[in-house]
Amino acid sequence: MTSTSILLGSLAMLLCITLAAPQESAAGDSKADTSAEKAQVAQTVTKTRVPKFLQTNIGSPKTRLGGATRGTDEGIPRTEALVPEEAGQTLRAQPVVYWYLAKETDYRIDFTLIGLDPIKPLLEITLKGDFKPGIQQIRLEDYDVTLEEGVSYQWFVAVVPKPEQRLYDRIIGGGIERLSASAELQSKLDAAPPSDTYLVLAEAGVWYDALDALSQQITAAPGDVGLEAQRAALLDQVGIGQLN
């Protein structure tokens, strides 16, 4: 399925849900509301620009880890690392890492970040709950962790159902590389309105910053159909299917 199909499908699904909701107004008002809703969604589809993620390090080693477990499932909810298969890139010294949790859980969840020396993690913490379902974020700024340019890092999120038997952990993760912005990219970023920053970053292959910029807009405008569909399209381009 293409990114455009994901976008249009998401908008159509949300439209159907909206139109299926019970109406308390008179029949004439209901028809008028329905027409207005259709027009609004149609306008959103027309104006929405699908982000195009143009990855620059295709062919590099795969770094994304899935949520498979050894042993029994133990009721562990689905988790996903919201990153490309190859290492995602960032321009920031303290980027935001995103991952997904399908269901609420009381299990312990650990986060680890390693650099050149895997024996000595840069960060190894137990995250603070409660863990509600949905897209989660880990801000490296909150832990005073800084990434260096030109160094490859790997991060892991582990759901720990049995702390005394770590083979039951569900582990996901991904790679991250910090780059410096080229003069051309910086010029585009400076010229773009804040609402379009994620589009410029995605086209430059800067995954972590593009996803964060888009997610911040979603947080600022909860329920925005177009923004939610654009994030779904962006995730689809790196092989991450529907999150539910």
Order of alpha helices (4+ residues) and beta strands (2+ residues): alpha-alpha-beta-beta-beta-beta-beta-beta-beta-beta-alpha-alpha-alpha-alpha
